[in-house]
Amino acid sequence: MRLKTLEISTEGILQIDIMKLPKNCAVVLSDGIAKFTELPAHAKTKIVTYQGKVKRIEFDEGEEF
């Protein structure tokens, strides 16, 4: 899986060490869950929601010719 979970404290605080994250990434918060994914070099990344919550993240990748 491309998505990796980020820890949220019991007080609801999300602390992110940006030096440990990939250079280009997306952080997504939904329904009390935080996850991140590295962004591909050449792609479209879609965040699909359903009833106000993140349902899935889709990657449409390509490669330069």
Steps between C-alpha positions, in 0.01 A plus 500: 500500500620849423319666787682508831333586830599801707456488878243725665531536879213425738459878535441524124836655414677408177874566503691448175878503466530635146862388479381135511231543232570466126591825323165508314208343680133546584364485854131408523280532810159334516280375782774528763757311290813655347694339216761612251624383163795591283399671177616330177721693257246494213143424600156621591404434860128504580348509847156339482250586772164354598264675742772742606760232581800383297410172329815438295799663336558413134825532305504532119869474420685558178854518378668762279599370157 
